[in-house]
Amino acid sequence: MDAINKTPKEIVGLLDQYVIGQDEAKKAIAIALRNRYRRMQLDAAMQEEISPKNMLMIGPTGVGKTEIARRLAKIVHAPFTKVEASKFTEVGYVGRDVESMVRDLVEVSVAMEKQDQFKNVRADATQAANKRLVKLLAPAKKKENKNNNDFSNMMNMFSQMQNGQMPTAPSEQEEVTDEIRNERLSLTEQLNKGLLENHMVELEMDDPQQASATDNNMLGQMGIDLNDTLGSIMPKKRIKRTVTVAEAREILVSEESEKLVNNADINHDAIKRAENTGIIFLDEIDKITKGSGQNSGDVSREGVQRDILPIVEGTQVKTKYGTIDTDHILFIAAGAFAESKPSDLIAELQGRFPIRVELNDLSKKDFVRILTEPNNALIKQYIALIGTDNVKVTFTMEAIERIAELAFELNHENQNIGARRLQTVLEKLLEDLLYEGPDMGTGDVTITESYVNDKIGDIVQNKDLSRYIL
Ligand SMILES: Nc1ncnc2c1ncn2[C@@H]1O[C@H](COP(=O)(O)OP(=O)(O)OP(=O)(O)O)[C@@H](O)[C@H]1O
C-alpha cells in the first residue's frame, strides 16, 4: 500500500527509466494514481462525492501505451491486468463475461499477496524444509513391532497422545537409531554449508497436473472454487519424483509456507489490494465504438460498452476469493482511434474516462533512445544474451542509428507497428551471431553500420521480402 503514495514526480522519474518520451501520458497517469490515493484519504461522505477519474490513452500501436501502464503497476506493486475490449464482441461472449476482467485482476492480486506473505515466512519455512530434507536423506528405519497386536498398538498410540503428540498409525512407527541421528547431524552441517545442493533425493509431492485441472475451470469463473468444494471429499493426489536437493527444498519450502500462512487472510488481503490499487488496462476500446468497422455489429459493440459501464462506475463482482468492489480500481482505456473518435463511445462511458492523453508516433531519434537508454533496452538485452556464449558484442553509434533509421523506414513503407519493429529488425540483424555464438569460442564482435547494411540493407530495399521478414 505504501508505494501508492509516491508523488507524481517520483512516478514520472521512475517511468522515465523504462519509457522514452510520451511525457504527457506519464504525467497524466501519475496524477491519476495520486488522485486515487488522495481520494482514499478523505472521509467516506466526501469520497462518495468524488467519482474516480479514469484515463483514456489515444495513440497508434506500439508507442508505449501498455508499457506505461504496466510499468506503473510494477513500480507501485499494484495488481495489473490487460484485456482487449474487442474480445467481448466475439461470438460466444455474453454480458456477464466482462466481469472476467475483474476476476483476472483478483487472480493476479492473490498471486502477488501469496508471494508477499510467503516471503514473510520464508525463514521459518526454510528451516522446516531443511529438517524434512535431512529426514529424506537419512530416513528412519521402520520399527519392527514384535508385539504386533491390536492392544499394544492402541496402548502405544494412547501414550503418544498423553505426551501431547499426534498418534501415529502402527505401520508408520519409525525408529531413529543413534547411527541415524549422527548421520542427520552431519547432513545438517553439510546442508547448511550448501554442499548437498546437487544430490538427488526422492520426494513425495502434490501432483501438479491435478492442481491445474481443478484451477481455471468454468465454475471458477462463476465464483465457485472446485478445489474448495471437492477438496474435502477428493484427496489430493501425491506423486513421487527424484529431484536435486535444491529443487526439493523449493518444493518443501512452498509446502511449509502453505502451512504457515492463512489462506483466508491471503484472500481477504488480495481482494483489498485489488480494490485499492488494482489497474485494469482496457485495450482496443476504439473497436467497440459505433463508428468502428462496417455498420454491422453496432448493437453488440454498444452492448459491450453498456456491460463495461457498471464495472467502471463501481459495482460488486463475485469471485472465488470473495466479493470485490470495483469503485477504486483504476481503469486505463486505450485505442488508436484511427476510424472512430472517443466521442463515438456512449456518453456515460466517455464521462468515466475524463483524463485524455495522446501519445505521439515515435521518431527515428526516439528509436535510438529506445534501443539504448531504458534499463531493459533491447541492445542491452542482446549484449547480455550473446555474452552468455562468451562473445562480447559492441554496437557503434552509427550502427544503432542505422538500425533505428531502417526500422523507421519499414514502419512507414509497410505497416506502422511502432517500437515493436525494433524487435524484428534486431532479431534478423543478429540471427547469424545468435546461431554461431556458441561455436565461436571467446571473442569480440563489433556491429558497425556496414554490418547492419550487409545483413539487412537488401531486405529493407526489397519491399516484398521485408514485409515477410522484418
Ligand atoms: N516510448 C517507448 N519507450 C520504450 N519502449 C517502448 C516505447 N514504446 C513502445 N515500446 C516498446 O514497444 C513494445 C510495444 O509497446 P506497447 O505494448 O506499449 O504498445 P502499445 O502502445 O500499448 O500498443 P498496442 O495498443 O498495440 O498494444 C514494448 O515492448 C515496449 O517496451
The ligand as an SDF file (V2000), in Angstrom:
LIG
                    3D

 31 33  0  0  0  0  0  0  0  0999 V2000
    8.1310    5.0340  -25.7770 N   0  0  0  0  0  0  0  0  0  0  0  0
    8.6610    3.8370  -25.5970 C   0  0  0  0  0  0  0  0  0  0  0  0
    9.7810    3.6640  -24.8510 N   0  0  0  0  0  0  0  0  0  0  0  0
   10.3140    2.4450  -24.6560 C   0  0  0  0  0  0  0  0  0  0  0  0
    9.8070    1.3240  -25.1920 N   0  0  0  0  0  0  0  0  0  0  0  0
    8.7140    1.4110  -25.9480 C   0  0  0  0  0  0  0  0  0  0  0  0
    8.0760    2.6550  -26.1880 C   0  0  0  0  0  0  0  0  0  0  0  0
    7.0050    2.4400  -26.9620 N   0  0  0  0  0  0  0  0  0  0  0  0
    6.9560    1.1370  -27.1800 C   0  0  0  0  0  0  0  0  0  0  0  0
    7.9690    0.4960  -26.5780 N   0  0  0  0  0  0  0  0  0  0  0  0
    8.2230   -0.9420  -26.6110 C   0  0  0  0  0  0  0  0  0  0  0  0
    7.4880   -1.5000  -27.7120 O   0  0  0  0  0  0  0  0  0  0  0  0
    6.7090   -2.6310  -27.3370 C   0  0  0  0  0  0  0  0  0  0  0  0
    5.2310   -2.3850  -27.6030 C   0  0  0  0  0  0  0  0  0  0  0  0
    4.7910   -1.2860  -26.8460 O   0  0  0  0  0  0  0  0  0  0  0  0
    3.3760   -1.2400  -26.1050 P   0  0  0  0  0  0  0  0  0  0  0  0
    2.9880   -2.6330  -25.7110 O   0  0  0  0  0  0  0  0  0  0  0  0
    3.4040   -0.2410  -25.0500 O   0  0  0  0  0  0  0  0  0  0  0  0
    2.4190   -0.8180  -27.2930 O   0  0  0  0  0  0  0  0  0  0  0  0
    1.0070   -0.0840  -27.2320 P   0  0  0  0  0  0  0  0  0  0  0  0
    1.2180    1.3460  -27.4700 O   0  0  0  0  0  0  0  0  0  0  0  0
    0.3090   -0.4710  -26.0000 O   0  0  0  0  0  0  0  0  0  0  0  0
    0.2810   -0.7000  -28.4980 O   0  0  0  0  0  0  0  0  0  0  0  0
   -0.9250   -1.7500  -28.5320 P   0  0  0  0  0  0  0  0  0  0  0  0
   -2.1550   -0.9850  -28.2640 O   0  0  0  0  0  0  0  0  0  0  0  0
   -0.8620   -2.2860  -29.9240 O   0  0  0  0  0  0  0  0  0  0  0  0
   -0.6300   -2.7860  -27.5140 O   0  0  0  0  0  0  0  0  0  0  0  0
    7.0220   -2.8830  -25.8920 C   0  0  0  0  0  0  0  0  0  0  0  0
    7.9730   -3.9110  -25.8330 O   0  0  0  0  0  0  0  0  0  0  0  0
    7.6370   -1.5950  -25.3840 C   0  0  0  0  0  0  0  0  0  0  0  0
    8.6290   -1.8650  -24.4390 O   0  0  0  0  0  0  0  0  0  0  0  0
  1  2  1  0
  2  3  1  0
  2  7  2  0
  3  4  2  0
  4  5  1  0
  5  6  2  0
  6  7  1  0
  6 10  1  0
  7  8  1  0
  8  9  2  0
  9 10  1  0
 10 11  1  0
 11 12  1  0
 11 30  1  0
 12 13  1  0
 13 14  1  0
 13 28  1  0
 14 15  1  0
 15 16  1  0
 16 17  2  0
 16 18  1  0
 16 19  1  0
 19 20  1  0
 20 21  2  0
 20 22  1  0
 20 23  1  0
 23 24  1  0
 24 25  2  0
 24 26  1  0
 24 27  1  0
 28 29  1  0
 28 30  1  0
 30 31  1  0
M  END
$$$$
